[in-house]
Amino acid sequence: MFEFVAKDRFGNKLRDWAGIDLFLAVDGRAEALHQVVRGAVEAVFEVHVLFPAEGNYTLTVLDGIRPGCSFTAHVAPPKPHEAVTHGDKPRARFEHSMVEFENDLYVFGGVDDSGAYLSDTWKLHTGYQTFLQGFGYRRKVAIHGNTSPDGSNYHIVEVNFRSQSWMMAGKLQADCDDLLFLEEDGSRMDYWIEPRGAPNGCGSEIAKAWVEVTGTADHFYMYYGSKGFKSYSDPSLFTKRGQGFFEDFEDGGSLFENWELKPTLHDTCTPLEPDKISSSKSFSTTTDISLSGSHSLMVDLGDDRFGGVISRNAGGVSIGSEFVLKGFFFDTMCYGYHYLSPDFDGCDSFCSAKAFLPSTKNALGVYTDSKEDEYCVTYPWIKSGVGRSRRWHSFTFVGSSDRLDMYVDDIWVERTNQTDFHSIMITGGLFVDSRNSSTKAYWDAIFAAPRRSNVSRGRSLCSLTSRRNGQR
């Protein structure tokens, strides 16, 4: 089956089916059965074709005597597909009995390949087709190192897949709605896909989904290619167990109900004047631009909006050193500094007027005093090798028991010592010699989750690029 969208001679989609009488001409080695019907959307037709044999067929859509599009269909010989089942499976047998009752199948007895009679009974629960009906493709995703003493550990793994090429091949909806993740027993797995417009969001060459894994499973399945399937992607998987965080600034309340203004100006740990904190005028939610939902965080600087620091805890339970923190940043190519950090606010007071820099300070973002045309990493601030551009970008921190790796747009840029993740910190401000008096930047879809560093996916659909100081 394929769809035909009726358009005028200027390429504009028509509003309805009025005056259109479509039919299909098929030219091939044998006659093919076909039918043209109106689709669910005005001016869209569904064309169903049943080919009698393998070979090449030329299909031409016509409106009366006016030809429309024409293309060649390459029909391969039919081949059986593996039946998808979950759980234990019965042994191969013959001379058995099978009945259907209330959409389930029951198998009774039979004889196995050794000639022995079998007395067991099996039930095939076909209710799984509620999930799987219509999915054209499945991939097995292997997991290595997924062990825990009691088998109850919860963590989130990333799955990278080629969304752009799958869409071009007609294997995936344009909105990535038709994704489904199942455990071996058929249980549905929660996931969240990075939004369209993100560097690795839906529709990009390599898209990224985050999938919740529990227990000690060594694999799970990814299904895709089901027209009409409704997505269940939900960022609440990052917070469902009280040990994680997701913020897309959509709650509608005051920003400072969840975020705290800090008394430190920026990365030098310079304190503000006594009894003063960061500028609340610099931080606000806006609908000017967004990546997830309709709102984002705007950091607006200039005049009396001198910037500062806001932070919040990363969930109700401490995550520790094994974590992933990721935030999306829309770069307006401004001057000054805008950055994200998991551990930056540990300044130590000294003599009531100065502050010691903490032993560990890690951050990613814009820092034009170090490098104007590249994103920077600290501490100290150095260029990352990833160039700036006016669009959404991602900054990611991946912590383990002995190190912290940092990524810009999922490109590795730096490795430092292990750090304990305790809070999320967003900073914005202008340098004394900044070239413009006003600058804005935006943040959205910031999340954090525990990560078990010994767990990895055995099958990768893409490879990460490593770039450092401009070198690949």
C-alpha positions, 0 to 999 in steps of 0.5 A, a space after each residue: 500500500 502507498 499513499 497518493 497526495 493530490 496537488 495542483 500544478 504549483 505543488 500545493 496540496 488540494 483541500 478535498 477529493 472533489 473532481 478527482 477520479 484516480 485509478 492505477 495502471 500497472 505494467 509488469 510480467 503479470 496482472 496485479 490486483 489493485 484498488 484506489 480508495 480515499 484515505 483518512 485525510 482530505 485529498 489523500 488516496 490509499 493505493 493497495 496493490 497485490 502483486 502476483 509474482 516477483 519481478 519489476 512492475 511500473 506503476 502509474 497513477 492517473 486522473 482520468 486521462 491525465 497521468 500523475 506520478 510513475 515509478 517502478 516497484 521491485 517485488 522480491 520473492 515471498 519468504 516466511 517471517 519469524 513469529 514473534 513470541 515472548 516467554 517460554 516456548 513449547 518444543 516442536 511437535 506434530 499430531 497435536 491438537 490446537 483450539 482458539 478461545 477468546 483470542 488465545 491459542 491452546 496446544 494439547 499434547 502431540 509427538 516430538 521429533 523422537 517419537 515420544 508422546 507429549 502430555 503438556 498443554 500450552 497457551 499462546 496469549 495473543 494479546 501482545 498484538 495490541 502492542 505489536 499489530 502493524 509494526 514492520 521492523 524489530 531490532 534486538 538491543 543487547 546489554 552488557 554488564 547488567 547485573 545487580 545483587 537483587 536484580 532490582 536496580 533501575 537505570 536508563 540506557 541510551 539507544 541511538 538509531 538512524 531516524 533520518 534514513 529510516 524515514 527516507 525508506 518509509 520505515 519510520 513516521 516523520 514524528 518518530 511516534 511509532 517506536 516501541 520497546 519491549 522486554 523479553 517477556 513482552 512488558 513495555 519499557 518506558 522511554 523518552 526520545 530527544 525532541 526534533 530540533 535537538 542535535 540528536 533529536 527525532 529526524 536527525 541522522 542519528 537520533 537518541 532515545 533513553 530507555 528504562 531498564 530494570 532487573 538483570 536483562 541482557 537484551 530488549 527489543 526495539 520495534 518501529 514502522 507502524 502507521 498510526 501508532 501513538 507515541 508513549 515517549 514520556 520524560 517522567 521516566 527520569 523522575 519516577 523513582 525520586 532519583 532523577 530530574 527533568 525540567 522543561 519549564 512547563 509547570 506554569 508556576 514561578 520559576 523560583 518555586 523550584 530554582 534558587 538564586 545564588 549569591 555567587 556572581 559566576 565561576 570566579 566565586 566572586 561574592 556579590 555585595 552583602 545581602 544581594 543575590 543574583 538578578 531575578 530579572 535575568 532569569 524567566 520562562 518564555 514562549 519565544 522559542 522552545 524545544 520541548 513543549 512551548 516554554 523555555 528558560 530565557 537568560 536575558 542580560 544587560 542594563 540592570 539584568 546583570 545575570 548570576 546563578 540559579 540552581 536546584 537539587 537533582 531529585 529527592 535522592 542523591 545520585 552520587 558519582 554515576 550519573 548523566 546530566 544533559 541540557 539543551 541550549 539555544 545559542 544566539 551567538 551572544 557574547 559573555 558566558 552561559 554554562 551548565 554545571 553539575 558541581 560548580 557551586 562549591 565555593 569556600 568562604 575565606 575571611 568573609 570577603 573572598 572565596 577559595 575555588 573548589 577543588 572540582 569545577 566542571 562546566 560546559 557552555 559559552 565563555 567568550 573570554 576564552 574562545 568566541 567561536 567555540 563552546 568551552 569546557 572548564 576548569 580552567 576554561 579552554 576551547 572544546 573544538 566544537 564550533 558555535 552556531 545559531 541553533 539548539 545544542 546539547 551539553 552532557 556530563 557522564 559520570 562514573 566511579 573514577 572519571 567524568 566525561 563531557 560532551 558537546 552535541 554528543 561529541 566527546 570533548 574532555 575527561 576529568 576526575 570523578 565528581 559527586 553530582 548534587 545539584 544543577 547550576 545554570 549561569 549567565 553573565 556579561 564580561 566587562 568588555 562584552 561587545 553588546 549591551 544586551 544578550 539572550 540565551 535559552 535553555 530547555 529539556 534539562 534532565 539527570 538520571 542515575 547511570 551504572 557505568 558497568 552497563 553498556 549496549 552491546 549493539 550500537 547503531 552509531 559511533 560517537 565522534 571524539 574531538 578535542 581542540 579542533 582535532 578529530 
